Amino acid sequence: MELPVTWTLHNSGGFVLVGRCAGLELSHDNTALREDLKVAAIDLNKTLIMSKSGTLHGNDETDWRWWDDSIPAKLQALALKKYTIIITSNQGRLTEFDGSEAPEAAPFKRKMEFIMRDLKIPVTLLVACANDIYRKPRPGLWSIIPKVTGNEGCVIDKAQSFVVGDAAGRENDFSDSDVHWAMNAGVPFYTPEVFFLGKDPEPLGHKFHPEWYLNTNKEEEDLVNMVHFSSLSMIILIGLPGAGKSTFYRRVLQDRGFTRRDARSYDSRESFVHAVDEAMTQGIPVVIDDLNIDIESRTTWISMAAKHGISADAFCFMSPTNLCLHNDTVRALGGPLMNLENRLVYPRLHFLDLLPRFQKPTTCEGFRAVHEINFRWSGTEEERDIWRRFWL
């Protein structure tokens, strides 16, 4: 008899494709049904399975094999020890923006049904389908494990739970999302080589770590002390999403009498430009908060400054790409404390499209001066604890 597999879409705060296979009846003691959950969370590609063809996702639902032949027996042994077996994966190709299934979902589900049935144990598949709170290493998946496994009301025993994954931040790893997912949750982590093959642990690393940027940045303090803000009438903020532009305005410029005009507050570019022009006409010192990453977009403001007979200063934010992505993500997904303006995550593909467009400003464009701003962390201890988690 073929083991049944059920499929649901968890769509609260994001999208998670959930597959569950009941497996064969196990012989362990089931008397304490409400005890804490011991979770064994196993990454999918290059940890649980790999393709026969050598491609990442496989060519069809039959193009897969176990990463190691010992895996089914090892997971069956964990199930007998009353572990809740979870298979996890980040996939950005299975759902549309509204959560409906993309064409790639059907063959993926057929492949996963083969895999889950072949394990012959109760197993739950959790697939993070979008750039939301459920994408590893973010914490969302942990919060739904009790409910989607039929153990609502139970808590996860972090001391006995663990994560196995290949994204461990090693030199040749494509990512560090698996080890960071474990670190965010406070559970042990193993690479597949250690857990399934019994090899000695090797040094793990980080492709990105927010604590690299937890500094006081004396350079910014020196810059702020040198600039005569009282002589400025127009400041143009320049930088990628998450570079720190709006935070710099609130921390440094707001109390110095500048009014912010933010592109996100207007329905069109035309109305945004009109609002800035109106402020200039009224003699209000204005901060223009937009990406302003190329010469063409900045020409509008320089021409406007010339029309009003004032000079414009450029403040260019030099935060590295991964730091911008981190800041943008924690702002959108870190809760109301971090998201004062209810912003969404900037679409990742759109973000990457911005990179080749970025042109550093120069005085040759017509700026009176160009000031480069390196990232400086600021916030409360509670905000820092949220910010220093892993979000990429």
N, C-alpha and C positions, 0 to 999 in steps of 0.2 A: 504494500500500500504506500502511495506517495505521500510524504509528509506535507501537511498544508503550510503555506506561507501566506500571511496577510500583509496588506500594504495600507498605510495611512499617511496623510500629510499633516504634520504638526505645524500650524501656521499662526502661532501666537508670538508676535514680536519678530518674526522671521519665518524661514521655511526649512523644515527638516523632513526628509523622506524617511519613514520608519518602516522597516520590514521585520516581521517576527516569524520565526519558525519554532514550533513547539518541541520538536525533536522527539526522540524515543523516551519512554518512561524510565526515569532513573531510580536506582535502588537506595539513595541516601535517605536519611531520616528527615521527614518533613514536618515534624511536630511544632517547631518554633518558626512559624511562617512569617512573623512580623519582626524578626531580628534584623539588625543592621545589615545592609548589603555589602558584600565583598564583590567589587567590580574588577573584572579583567577586561580592560579596554584595548583592543587590538586594531592597529591601523590596517587598512585594506591593501593598497598597492605597494609592492616591494616589501611587505611585512607578512601579511597572511597569504597573498597570492602574487604571482607575476604572470605576464603573458607568455604564451609559447612562442609568439612571433617576435618578441623583443620590443614591441610597441608598449607605450605606457598603459593605455586603456584596453588594448586588445582589439582585434578586427571584428569579432562577433562574440556571441554569448558562449561559444565553446573554446575561445582562445584564452585559456587560463590554465594554470597549474599551481599546486601548492608551492609556496616559497621554499619549503623544505618538507620532505615526506613525513616527518615526525609530527607535523602540526596537528592533524586531526586527533591523534592519540593524546597529545599534550593538553589540548583543549577539553577533550573528554574527561581526562583526569581532573582538570580544574572544575568541571561541572559536577563531578562526583563529590568534590569538596565543597559544594554549594556556592560556587562562584557564579555570579551573573555575568555571562559572556556577552560583551558588546563589541561589534565591529564598527569602526568609525572611518569616515572619509570626508574630505572636502571636495565637492564637485560643483563646478559652476556652469554645467551644461545640461542639467536635467530638468530645470524648470524655467518658465518664462518669468517676466517681471511680476506678473500677477499671481504666480504660484502654480499656474496650470502646467501640465507636463509638456516638456519639449520632446521632439522626435527621438532624441537620444535616450529618453527614459525607458522606453519599452525594452530594447535589447539589454540595457543595464540591469533592469529588474529580472529579466529571464536568466541572465548570468548569475546574479546573486541568489536566485532560487536554487540553481544547481549547487552553488557553493554551500549555502546554509543547510540544504538537505544532506549533502555529503558529510557534514560534520556529525549528524545524527544526535545532536544535543539541542536543548533550548538555547536559542541565540537571537539577539536583537541587532539589527543593522540601523545605524544612525548616520544619515548622509546630510551634511550641511550644504544646502543648495544655493546660498546667496552670500553676499558680503555683509553679513549681519552678526548678531550677538552669538550665533551658534557655530560660526566658522572657527575651527581650531586656529590659534590657541585660546580663543576667547572663552569665557566660562559658561556660555549658555547650555551646551550639551549636558554638563554635569547636573544642571538644575532640573532637567526633564527625565533623567534616567529612571528614578523611582516610578514615576507615573507611566511612562511608555512601556515599562517592563512588567506592569501589573503589581507594583509594590508601593503604590501611593501611600504616604504616611511613614514610610521607612526612611532612614538616613543612610548615607554612604559611609562605610567604615574606611576612613582614609588611610589608616595604618596598615590595613590588609589589602586594600585595593592597589592597582598599579596600571601603568600604561606601557604598551610595547609599540614602538614605531621606528621608522627609518629616518625621519626628519629630526635629526639629533644635533644639528649644528656642526657636524664634523666637516673637515676640509672639503670632501667630495659630496657632501649632502646638498640636496637642492634647497633645503629649508631647515629651520629649527622649530617648526610649529608643534611637533609631537612632544619634544622635551619641554617646551614652554607651556604646552597645555597641561602637562603633569605638574610642572612647577607652580602654575597658577592655582591648581587645585590642592597642592600640598601632598601629592601621592608619589610613590616611587616610580622611576622610569627605567626601562631596559630597551636596548636596541634588539632587533631580532637575532643578531649574531650571539648576543649574551643569553637571551631568554630561551631561544629554541635550540641553539647549537652548543651552549655551555662554554662559549669562549670567554676569555678574560675581558673585563671592561676596558674600553679605550677612552682617551680623553674626549669629552664632549665640548662643544663650544657654542657660540652665538653668532648668527649672521647680523643680528641687531639686538642691542640691549639698552633700554631706556636709561639705565643708571650711568651709561657713558656720558650722558648730558645733564646729570644732576650737578651743576656747578654754579658758582656765583657770578661768573662772567664779568670780571672787573672791566673788560673792554667797553661794555655797554654803559656802565656807570661813568667811565671817563668821557664817552661820547656825549651822554646826556649833560654832563657838566660843562662841556665845551660849546655846545650848540646854544646860540642865543635865540630861544624860541619866541621871544617877544617881537623879534624883527621879521618873523615868518608869517605869511598870509595863506600859503597853499603848501600842503605836504601831500605827496603822492606815495602811498604805500605800495610796494612791489614785492611779490613773492608767490610761491605755490600755495595751494590750500594746505592749511596746517603749519605754515611757516612761522606764525606768531604775530601776524599783523594786527588783528583785532585786540589781542591781549596787550600788545605794546601800546595801542591807543588808550586802552583803559588804565594801564599801569603808569604811563608816562605823559601822554598828551592831553587826556581829558581834563585833568586838574590844571593844565596850563592855558585853558581858555579856548581850546580848539573844538569845533563842532564836526562830528563825523558824518560823512555821507557814504552810506554802504550800498553797494550795487544790489545786494540781495533784498533790499527794502523796496525796490522799484520794479514795476511790471515790465519795463522796457529800458533799453539803453538810452532812448530819447528822453524819457522822463528822468532818468538818473542824471544825464548831462544837464538837463534843465534845472534840476534841484541844486547842483553845484554852482551853476551860473547865477542862480537867484541868490545864493549865499554870498557869492563874490560881489554882486551888485549891492548887497546890504552891508558890505564891509566886514563880514564875519570870517575870521580865520577858519579855514576848512581843511579837514583831513579826508582824502579820497581813498576809501577802502575798497579795493577791487584787486584782481590779480595783476593787471597792468604789466604783464610779463614781456610784451614786445613793443618795439618802437612805435608801430602803428597805433596801438591802443593808447600810448602815452601822448601822442601828438595832439590829441583832442585837448588834454589838460594844459599842455604847454602853450598852445594857441590861445586858450581861454585866459591863462594868466597874462599873456602879452596884451590881450584885448583890454584887460582891466588894469594894465600898467603895474603889475606886481611880478615878483619872482616866484619860482616854484622849486622846492627842494625834493629830492628823491630819497626815500628811505627804503633800501633794498635788503630784504631778509634772506640770509644765506643758509638757512637750515638745510641739512642734507636731505635727500629724497626720502629715505626710510624714516627719518625723524618726522618729516611732514606727514607721511602716511600714518605713522603712529599717532601723532597729535590729532589729525583729522578723525581717526577712528575712535580714540578715547573720548574726544569731545562729543561725538554723535552717540556712542554706545555706553559711555561710562556713567550714565544716570544724570538726573537733573542738576546735581552739584557741578558737573563738568560742562553742561550744555545750556548756557544762559540764554541762547537764542534759538533753541529747538532746531538745530541743524541736523541734516541727514548726512550719512557717509557720502563723501564725494565719490562718484562712480570710478572704479579703479581704471578701466580702460580709458576713460576720458582724462583721468589724471596723467596716465602715461603719455597720452597724446600731447599734453602740455609741455613735456620735457624738451623736445627739440625746438619748441617755439620760444623758450626762455632766452631773452637777450638782456645782459646786464646793462643798466643805464649808465650813461656818461654825460658829462657836461656839454659835449658836442651836440646833444639833442636840444639844448636850451635850458637845462637845469642850472640854477645858481650853484648848487652843490649836490653831491651824491654821498650819502652816508650808508655804509654797510653795517647791518645789524646781525650779529651772531645770536643764536638761541640762548635764552636765559630762562631757567625754570623759576616760576614764582607761584605761590599758592599756599594754602593751609596744609597742615600735616595730613588731614583726612583726604584732601585733594591729591596730595603727593602719593599717598598709598594706592589710590586708584590709578594715577598716571604711571606709576612705576611697574605696574603689572604688564604682562605681555599681551599685545593687541594685534600684532601683525601675523 
